[in-house]
Protein backbone atom coordinates (compact mmCIF):
# COMPACT_ATOMS: atom_id res chain seq x y z
CA UNK A 1 0.00 0.00 0.00
CA UNK A 2 1.40 3.42 -0.92
CA UNK A 3 2.77 5.41 1.99
CA UNK A 4 2.34 9.04 2.85
CA UNK A 5 5.79 10.10 3.95
CA UNK A 6 7.78 13.03 5.30
CA UNK A 7 11.00 13.18 3.25
CA UNK A 8 13.41 15.93 4.32
CA UNK A 9 14.31 17.76 1.06
CA UNK A 10 17.58 19.03 2.57
CA UNK A 11 18.88 15.47 2.86
CA UNK A 12 16.51 13.13 1.04
CA UNK A 13 16.04 11.13 4.23
CA UNK A 14 12.67 9.58 5.08
CA UNK A 15 11.63 11.02 8.44
CA UNK A 16 8.28 9.30 9.00
CA UNK A 17 5.81 7.21 7.03
CA UNK A 18 2.03 6.85 7.31
CA UNK A 19 -0.25 4.15 5.93
CA UNK A 20 -2.78 5.05 3.29
CA UNK A 21 -6.40 4.41 4.19
CA UNK A 22 -8.28 1.33 3.07
CA UNK A 23 -11.28 1.61 0.79
CA UNK A 24 -13.55 0.82 3.72
CA UNK A 25 -11.98 3.60 5.81
CA UNK A 26 -12.44 6.15 3.03
CA UNK A 27 -16.07 5.10 2.58
CA UNK A 28 -16.64 5.42 6.33
CA UNK A 29 -15.16 8.92 6.26
CA UNK A 30 -17.61 9.96 3.57
CA UNK A 31 -20.50 8.55 5.59
CA UNK A 32 -19.39 10.55 8.64
CA UNK A 33 -19.15 13.66 6.47
CA UNK A 34 -22.64 13.07 5.08
CA UNK A 35 -24.10 12.45 8.56
CA UNK A 36 -22.36 15.52 9.98
CA UNK A 37 -23.72 17.75 7.21
CA UNK A 38 -27.27 17.20 8.38
CA UNK A 39 -26.59 19.03 11.63
CA UNK A 40 -23.74 21.33 10.61
CA UNK A 41 -25.57 23.27 7.92
CA UNK A 42 -28.41 23.95 10.37
CA UNK A 43 -26.11 25.53 12.92
CA UNK A 44 -26.55 29.23 13.47
CA UNK A 45 -24.25 31.29 11.28
CA UNK A 46 -22.64 32.83 14.35
CA UNK A 47 -21.46 29.37 15.47
CA UNK A 48 -19.78 28.71 12.14
CA UNK A 49 -18.12 32.14 12.24
CA UNK A 50 -16.90 31.47 15.77
CA UNK A 51 -15.31 28.21 14.63
CA UNK A 52 -13.46 29.98 11.81
CA UNK A 53 -12.15 32.66 14.17
CA UNK A 54 -10.88 30.01 16.57
CA UNK A 55 -9.10 28.27 13.68
CA UNK A 56 -7.45 31.58 12.78
CA UNK A 57 -6.42 32.16 16.39
CA UNK A 58 -4.90 28.68 16.68
CA UNK A 59 -2.91 29.18 13.47
CA UNK A 60 -1.37 32.28 15.04
CA UNK A 61 -0.88 30.62 18.41
CA UNK A 62 1.02 27.72 16.82
CA UNK A 63 2.63 29.70 14.01
CA UNK A 64 6.21 28.67 14.72
CA UNK A 65 5.48 24.95 15.01
CA UNK A 66 3.31 25.00 11.88
CA UNK A 67 6.03 26.81 9.95
CA UNK A 68 8.71 24.36 11.08
CA UNK A 69 6.60 21.42 9.87
CA UNK A 70 6.26 23.10 6.47
CA UNK A 71 10.00 23.68 6.26
CA UNK A 72 10.69 20.08 7.25
CA UNK A 73 8.30 18.51 4.76
CA UNK A 74 8.70 20.67 1.66
CA UNK A 75 11.73 22.86 2.27
CA UNK A 76 10.16 26.31 2.38
CA UNK A 77 12.46 28.82 4.11
CA UNK A 78 11.17 29.37 7.63
CA UNK A 79 10.52 33.09 7.20
CA UNK A 80 8.37 32.41 4.11
CA UNK A 81 6.62 29.57 5.96
CA UNK A 82 5.65 31.91 8.82
CA UNK A 83 4.24 34.37 6.29
CA UNK A 84 2.10 31.60 4.81
CA UNK A 85 0.73 30.63 8.22
CA UNK A 86 -0.31 34.24 8.84
CA UNK A 87 -1.98 34.49 5.40
CA UNK A 88 -3.89 31.29 6.16
CA UNK A 89 -5.03 32.71 9.50
CA UNK A 90 -6.14 35.89 7.74
CA UNK A 91 -8.28 33.87 5.33
CA UNK A 92 -10.13 32.07 8.14
CA UNK A 93 -10.56 35.39 9.93
CA UNK A 94 -11.87 37.13 6.81
CA UNK A 95 -14.70 34.62 6.41
CA UNK A 96 -15.36 34.68 10.16
CA UNK A 97 -15.78 38.45 10.27
CA UNK A 98 -17.44 38.86 6.85
CA UNK A 99 -19.74 35.85 7.02
CA UNK A 100 -22.95 37.71 7.80
CA UNK A 101 -22.44 40.16 4.93
CA UNK A 102 -21.33 37.49 2.45
CA UNK A 103 -24.33 35.25 3.19
CA UNK A 104 -26.98 37.97 3.33
CA UNK A 105 -29.98 37.44 1.07
CA UNK A 106 -29.78 39.29 -2.25
CA UNK A 107 -33.01 41.12 -3.08
CA UNK A 108 -33.75 41.11 -6.81
CA UNK A 109 -35.42 43.84 -8.83
CA UNK A 110 -38.09 42.01 -10.81
CA UNK A 111 -40.62 43.01 -13.42
CA UNK A 112 -43.45 40.84 -12.11
CA UNK A 113 -45.59 41.02 -9.01
CA UNK A 114 -44.34 40.24 -5.52
CA UNK A 115 -40.71 39.96 -4.54
CA UNK A 116 -37.77 37.67 -5.19
CA UNK A 117 -34.47 37.05 -3.48
CA UNK A 118 -31.47 34.76 -3.81
CA UNK A 119 -30.37 32.89 -0.71
CA UNK A 120 -26.86 31.40 -0.52
CA UNK A 121 -27.08 27.88 0.87
CA UNK A 122 -24.68 24.93 1.21
CA UNK A 123 -24.78 21.83 -0.99
CA UNK A 124 -23.28 19.07 1.16
CA UNK A 125 -20.05 17.08 1.62
CA UNK A 126 -17.08 18.21 -0.48
CA UNK A 127 -13.67 16.79 -1.31
CA UNK A 128 -10.51 18.90 -1.48
CA UNK A 129 -7.40 17.54 -3.20
CA UNK A 130 -4.56 19.80 -2.16
CA UNK A 131 -0.87 20.20 -3.20
CA UNK A 132 2.37 20.53 -1.29
CA UNK A 133 3.73 23.92 -2.38
CA UNK A 134 1.50 26.11 -0.17
CA UNK A 135 0.10 23.44 2.15
CA UNK A 136 -1.73 25.68 4.64
CA UNK A 137 -2.75 28.57 2.41
CA UNK A 138 -4.20 26.51 -0.41
CA UNK A 139 -6.35 24.42 1.89
CA UNK A 140 -7.48 27.53 3.82
CA UNK A 141 -8.93 29.11 0.69
CA UNK A 142 -11.02 25.95 0.12
CA UNK A 143 -11.85 25.07 3.72
CA UNK A 144 -12.75 28.48 5.16
CA UNK A 145 -15.56 29.55 2.80
CA UNK A 146 -17.10 26.11 2.77
CA UNK A 147 -17.16 25.70 6.54
CA UNK A 148 -18.82 29.12 6.63
CA UNK A 149 -21.45 27.97 4.15
CA UNK A 150 -22.23 24.84 6.15
CA UNK A 151 -20.65 22.29 3.82
CA UNK A 152 -18.59 19.45 5.32
CA UNK A 153 -15.13 18.59 4.08
CA UNK A 154 -12.91 15.65 3.28
CA UNK A 155 -9.34 16.82 2.68
CA UNK A 156 -6.74 14.78 0.79
CA UNK A 157 -3.38 16.44 1.15
CA UNK A 158 -0.24 15.78 -0.90
CA UNK A 159 1.55 12.55 -0.02
CA UNK A 160 4.70 14.41 1.08
CA UNK A 161 2.88 16.61 3.63
CA UNK A 162 1.31 14.08 6.02
CA UNK A 163 2.38 15.71 9.28
CA UNK A 164 1.02 19.08 8.19
CA UNK A 165 -2.23 17.40 7.15
CA UNK A 166 -2.64 15.78 10.55
CA UNK A 167 -1.66 18.95 12.40
CA UNK A 168 -4.27 21.08 10.62
CA UNK A 169 -6.92 18.46 11.36
CA UNK A 170 -5.93 18.68 15.03
CA UNK A 171 -6.26 22.46 14.94
CA UNK A 172 -9.69 22.43 13.32
CA UNK A 173 -10.95 19.86 15.82
CA UNK A 174 -9.40 21.78 18.73
CA UNK A 175 -11.21 24.88 17.49
CA UNK A 176 -14.50 23.08 18.05
CA UNK A 177 -15.48 21.49 14.73
CA UNK A 178 -18.09 18.77 15.37
CA UNK A 179 -17.19 15.18 14.51
CA UNK A 180 -17.23 14.58 10.76
CA UNK A 181 -17.34 18.25 9.71
CA UNK A 182 -13.66 18.22 8.71
CA UNK A 183 -11.63 15.07 8.10
CA UNK A 184 -8.14 14.43 6.77
CA UNK A 185 -7.97 11.37 4.51
CA UNK A 186 -4.81 9.60 3.37
CA UNK A 187 -6.45 8.39 0.17
CA UNK A 188 -5.15 7.13 -3.17
CA UNK A 189 -6.06 8.53 -6.59
CA UNK A 190 -8.32 5.54 -7.15
CA UNK A 191 -10.14 6.21 -3.90
CA UNK A 192 -10.54 9.86 -4.91
CA UNK A 193 -12.25 8.70 -8.10
CA UNK A 194 -14.56 6.47 -6.05
CA UNK A 195 -15.45 9.36 -3.75
CA UNK A 196 -16.39 11.58 -6.68
CA UNK A 197 -18.60 8.80 -8.03
CA UNK A 198 -20.42 8.47 -4.69
CA UNK A 199 -23.86 10.14 -4.61
CA UNK A 200 -23.18 11.52 -1.13
CA UNK A 201 -20.34 13.74 -2.34
CA UNK A 202 -21.49 17.00 -3.93
CA UNK A 203 -18.32 18.61 -5.25
CA UNK A 204 -14.54 18.49 -5.55
CA UNK A 205 -11.81 21.12 -5.58
CA UNK A 206 -8.31 20.38 -6.85
CA UNK A 207 -5.18 22.47 -6.81
CA UNK A 208 -2.53 20.69 -8.83
CA UNK A 209 -1.19 19.84 -12.24
CA UNK A 210 -2.93 19.96 -15.60
CA UNK A 211 -2.86 16.17 -15.74
CA UNK A 212 -4.49 15.81 -12.34
CA UNK A 213 -7.04 18.50 -13.21
CA UNK A 214 -8.00 16.71 -16.40
CA UNK A 215 -8.56 13.45 -14.52
CA UNK A 216 -10.55 15.06 -11.70
CA UNK A 217 -12.57 17.18 -14.13
CA UNK A 218 -13.44 14.17 -16.27
CA UNK A 219 -14.62 12.19 -13.25
CA UNK A 220 -16.60 15.11 -11.90
CA UNK A 221 -18.25 15.65 -15.28
CA UNK A 222 -19.12 12.00 -15.59
CA UNK A 223 -20.98 12.07 -12.28
CA UNK A 224 -22.34 15.62 -12.63
CA UNK A 225 -20.40 16.99 -9.67
CA UNK A 226 -19.39 20.62 -9.35
CA UNK A 227 -15.62 21.10 -9.53
CA UNK A 228 -13.10 23.90 -9.09
CA UNK A 229 -9.70 23.33 -10.70
CA UNK A 230 -6.73 25.56 -9.89
CA UNK A 231 -3.96 24.28 -12.14
CA UNK A 232 -0.61 25.42 -13.51
CA UNK A 233 0.59 28.74 -14.81
CA UNK A 234 3.32 30.25 -16.93
CA UNK A 235 2.80 33.82 -15.86
CA UNK A 236 4.18 36.58 -18.07
CA UNK A 237 5.98 39.56 -16.56
CA UNK A 238 5.99 42.47 -19.02
CA UNK A 239 8.58 45.24 -18.76
CA UNK A 240 7.27 47.92 -21.13
CA UNK A 241 9.00 51.11 -22.35
CA UNK A 242 7.71 53.33 -19.54
CA UNK A 243 8.63 50.90 -16.76
CA UNK A 244 10.61 51.71 -13.62
CA UNK A 245 13.34 49.17 -14.38
CA UNK A 246 14.82 49.05 -10.88
CA UNK A 247 11.42 48.42 -9.31
CA UNK A 248 10.59 45.85 -11.97
CA UNK A 249 13.84 43.93 -11.46
CA UNK A 250 13.34 43.70 -7.69
CA UNK A 251 9.74 42.52 -8.08
CA UNK A 252 10.78 40.08 -10.81
CA UNK A 253 13.34 38.35 -8.61
CA UNK A 254 10.93 38.03 -5.68
CA UNK A 255 8.16 36.88 -8.01
CA UNK A 256 10.33 34.21 -9.59
CA UNK A 257 12.51 32.85 -6.79
CA UNK A 258 10.18 32.99 -3.76
CA UNK A 259 9.26 29.48 -2.56
CA UNK A 260 12.07 28.27 -4.87
CA UNK A 261 9.89 29.18 -7.83
CA UNK A 262 7.39 26.50 -6.87
CA UNK A 263 4.17 28.47 -7.25
CA UNK A 264 1.57 28.45 -9.98
CA UNK A 265 1.54 32.27 -9.93
CA UNK A 266 5.30 32.70 -9.94
CA UNK A 267 6.43 35.08 -12.67
CA UNK A 268 8.02 32.69 -15.15
CA UNK A 269 8.36 34.42 -18.54
CA UNK A 270 9.92 37.88 -18.52
CA UNK A 271 9.05 39.85 -21.64
CA UNK A 272 11.20 42.94 -21.92
CA UNK A 273 10.93 45.76 -24.42
CA UNK A 274 14.22 46.22 -26.29
CA UNK A 275 14.53 49.77 -24.98
CA UNK A 276 14.89 48.33 -21.46
CA UNK A 277 16.68 45.07 -22.27
CA UNK A 278 20.23 45.96 -21.23
CA UNK A 279 19.30 47.86 -18.09
CA UNK A 280 16.76 45.26 -16.96
CA UNK A 281 19.11 42.33 -17.59
CA UNK A 282 21.84 43.96 -15.52
CA UNK A 283 19.48 44.88 -12.69
CA UNK A 284 17.72 41.51 -12.70
CA UNK A 285 20.95 39.53 -12.57
CA UNK A 286 22.06 41.62 -9.62
CA UNK A 287 18.79 40.92 -7.81
CA UNK A 288 18.79 37.22 -8.74
CA UNK A 289 22.29 36.88 -7.36
CA UNK A 290 20.95 37.76 -3.91
CA UNK A 291 18.86 34.58 -3.88
CA UNK A 292 21.44 32.20 -2.48
CA UNK A 293 20.51 28.72 -1.29
CA UNK A 294 20.88 27.87 2.36
CA UNK A 295 19.46 26.06 5.38
CA UNK A 296 15.68 26.60 5.19
CA UNK A 297 15.46 26.61 8.99
CA UNK A 298 17.55 29.81 9.06
CA UNK A 299 15.61 33.09 9.19
CA UNK A 300 18.10 34.61 6.72
CA UNK A 301 17.67 32.00 3.98
CA UNK A 302 15.79 33.16 0.89
CA UNK A 303 16.17 30.11 -1.37
CA UNK A 304 15.54 26.69 0.09
CA UNK A 305 15.65 23.27 -1.58
CA UNK A 306 13.05 22.18 -4.07
CA UNK A 307 10.41 19.86 -2.69
CA UNK A 308 12.03 16.64 -3.88
CA UNK A 309 14.88 15.16 -5.88
CA UNK A 310 12.38 14.18 -8.57
CA UNK A 311 11.13 17.76 -8.93
CA UNK A 312 14.70 19.02 -9.25
CA UNK A 313 15.57 16.38 -11.83
CA UNK A 314 12.62 17.35 -14.02
CA UNK A 315 13.52 21.03 -13.84
CA UNK A 316 17.16 20.27 -14.70
CA UNK A 317 16.02 18.29 -17.75
CA UNK A 318 14.01 21.29 -18.98
CA UNK A 319 16.99 23.62 -18.54
CA UNK A 320 19.43 21.16 -20.13
CA UNK A 321 17.12 20.77 -23.12
CA UNK A 322 17.04 24.55 -23.62
CA UNK A 323 20.82 24.90 -23.31
CA UNK A 324 21.44 22.02 -25.72
CA UNK A 325 19.26 23.77 -28.29
CA UNK A 326 21.00 27.10 -28.00
CA UNK A 327 19.61 29.01 -25.00
CA UNK A 328 21.97 31.29 -23.07
CA UNK A 329 22.56 30.75 -19.35
CA UNK A 330 23.23 34.06 -17.61
CA UNK A 331 23.18 32.66 -14.07
CA UNK A 332 22.99 29.23 -12.43
CA UNK A 333 21.82 26.25 -14.45
CA UNK A 334 24.03 23.65 -12.73
CA UNK A 335 22.94 21.23 -10.00
CA UNK A 336 25.14 21.89 -6.95
CA UNK A 337 27.13 19.17 -5.26
CA UNK A 338 26.06 17.87 -1.88
CA UNK A 339 22.90 16.52 -0.26
CA UNK A 340 19.40 17.83 -0.74
CA UNK A 341 17.29 18.88 -3.71
CA UNK A 342 18.79 22.34 -4.11
CA UNK A 343 18.77 24.14 -7.45
CA UNK A 344 20.31 27.59 -7.95
CA UNK A 345 18.55 30.74 -9.08
CA UNK A 346 18.85 30.45 -12.85
CA UNK A 347 18.33 32.96 -15.68
CA UNK A 348 17.95 31.95 -19.34
CA UNK A 349 17.46 33.88 -22.55
CA UNK A 350 17.22 32.88 -26.18
CA UNK A 351 14.51 30.30 -25.44
CA UNK A 352 12.68 29.33 -28.66
CA UNK A 353 9.47 27.38 -29.41
CA UNK A 354 11.37 24.13 -30.07
CA UNK A 355 12.53 24.03 -26.44
CA UNK A 356 10.58 22.52 -23.56
CA UNK A 357 11.15 25.69 -21.52
CA UNK A 358 9.11 27.71 -24.02
CA UNK A 359 5.71 26.06 -23.46
CA UNK A 360 6.09 23.93 -20.33
CA UNK A 361 5.70 25.33 -16.84
CA UNK A 362 9.08 25.65 -15.11
CA UNK A 363 8.17 24.78 -11.52
CA UNK A 364 11.39 25.88 -9.89
CA UNK A 365 13.82 28.83 -9.63
CA UNK A 366 14.39 29.38 -13.36
CA UNK A 367 13.57 32.63 -15.15
CA UNK A 368 13.21 32.85 -18.93
CA UNK A 369 13.85 36.28 -20.50
CA UNK A 370 12.43 37.29 -23.89
CA UNK A 371 13.26 40.46 -25.83
CA UNK A 372 10.53 42.18 -27.88
CA UNK A 373 10.33 45.32 -30.01
CA UNK A 374 6.81 46.58 -29.36
CA UNK A 375 3.92 46.45 -26.93
CA UNK A 376 1.83 44.38 -29.33
CA UNK A 377 4.68 41.89 -29.74
CA UNK A 378 4.86 41.63 -25.95
CA UNK A 379 1.12 40.88 -25.76
CA UNK A 380 1.34 38.24 -28.48
CA UNK A 381 4.21 36.48 -26.72
CA UNK A 382 2.50 36.74 -23.33
CA UNK A 383 -0.58 34.99 -24.74
CA UNK A 384 1.43 32.31 -26.58
CA UNK A 385 0.95 29.69 -23.89
CA UNK A 386 -1.70 27.13 -22.96
CA UNK A 387 -1.90 28.70 -19.50
CA UNK A 388 -3.75 31.82 -18.35
CA UNK A 389 -3.39 32.34 -14.63
CA UNK A 390 -1.68 35.54 -13.48
CA UNK A 391 0.49 38.25 -15.00
CA UNK A 392 2.43 41.40 -14.17
CA UNK A 393 2.66 44.56 -16.28
CA UNK A 394 5.30 47.14 -15.41
CA UNK A 395 4.75 50.57 -16.94
CA UNK A 396 4.08 54.08 -15.66
CA UNK A 397 1.90 54.81 -18.70
CA UNK A 398 -1.69 54.34 -17.50
CA UNK A 399 -3.18 54.16 -21.00
CA UNK A 400 -0.61 51.57 -22.00
CA UNK A 401 -1.38 49.54 -18.87
CA UNK A 402 -5.10 49.57 -19.66
CA UNK A 403 -4.46 48.60 -23.29
CA UNK A 404 -2.33 45.61 -22.28
CA UNK A 405 -4.63 44.52 -19.44
CA UNK A 406 -7.61 44.25 -21.80
CA UNK A 407 -5.64 42.01 -24.17
CA UNK A 408 -3.94 39.59 -21.80
CA UNK A 409 -5.61 36.14 -21.73
CA UNK A 410 -5.30 35.61 -17.98
CA UNK A 411 -7.44 35.53 -14.86
CA UNK A 412 -5.39 38.08 -12.93
CA UNK A 413 -3.30 41.13 -13.85
CA UNK A 414 -0.99 43.08 -11.56
CA UNK A 415 -0.01 46.61 -12.63
CA UNK A 416 3.47 47.41 -11.32
CA UNK A 417 3.17 44.45 -8.97
CA UNK A 418 3.11 40.69 -9.11
CA UNK A 419 -0.07 38.89 -8.07
CA UNK A 420 -0.22 38.61 -4.29
CA UNK A 421 -3.08 36.70 -2.70
CA UNK A 422 -5.40 38.37 -0.21
CA UNK A 423 -8.45 36.90 1.53
CA UNK A 424 -10.90 39.28 -0.17
CA UNK A 425 -9.48 39.10 -3.72
CA UNK A 426 -10.64 36.46 -6.23
CA UNK A 427 -8.01 33.96 -7.39
CA UNK A 428 -8.13 31.84 -10.55
CA UNK A 429 -7.35 31.58 -14.23
CA UNK A 430 -8.50 30.68 -17.72
CA UNK A 431 -7.41 28.27 -20.46
CA UNK A 432 -5.40 25.36 -19.04
CA UNK A 433 -4.92 27.15 -15.73
CA UNK A 434 -8.25 25.94 -14.46
CA UNK A 435 -11.93 26.45 -13.78
CA UNK A 436 -13.58 28.58 -11.11
CA UNK A 437 -12.41 31.07 -8.49
CA UNK A 438 -11.28 30.98 -4.90
CA UNK A 439 -11.22 33.59 -2.10
CA UNK A 440 -13.50 36.55 -1.54
CA UNK A 441 -17.20 36.26 -2.28
CA UNK A 442 -16.39 34.52 -5.58
CA UNK A 443 -14.80 31.60 -3.76
CA UNK A 444 -17.76 31.39 -1.41
CA UNK A 445 -20.18 31.02 -4.31
CA UNK A 446 -18.46 28.09 -6.05
CA UNK A 447 -19.95 25.35 -3.86
CA UNK A 448 -23.15 27.17 -2.94
CA UNK A 449 -26.76 26.67 -3.89
CA UNK A 450 -27.92 30.10 -5.08
CA UNK A 451 -31.50 29.41 -4.11
CA UNK A 452 -34.23 31.59 -5.62
CA UNK A 453 -37.08 32.46 -3.24
CA UNK A 454 -40.11 33.99 -4.98
CA UNK A 455 -43.07 35.43 -3.04
CA UNK A 456 -46.34 36.62 -4.58
Secondary structure, 3 states (H helix, E strand, C coil): CCEEEEECCCCCCEEEEEECCCHHHHHHHHHHHHHHHHHHCCCCHHHHHHHHHHHHHHHHHCHHHHHHHHHHHHCCCHHHHHHHHHHHHHHHHHHHHHHHHHCCCEEECCCCCCEEEEEEEECCEEEEECCCCCCCHHHHHHHHHHHHHCCCEEEECCCCCHHHHHHHHHHHHHCCCCCCCEEECCCCHHHHHHHHHCCCEEEEEEECCHHHHHHHHHHHHHCCCEEEEECCCCEEEEECCCCCHHHHHHHHHHHHHHHHHCCCCCEEEEEEEHHHHHHHHHHHHHHHCCCCECCCCCCCCCECCCCCHHHHHHHHHHHHHHHHCCCEEEECCCCCCCCCCCCCCEEEECCCCCCHHHHCCCCCCEEEEEEECCHHHHHHHHHCCCEECCEEEECCCHHHHHHHHHHCCCCCCEECCCCCCCCCCCECCEECCEECCECHHHHHHCCEEEEEEEEC
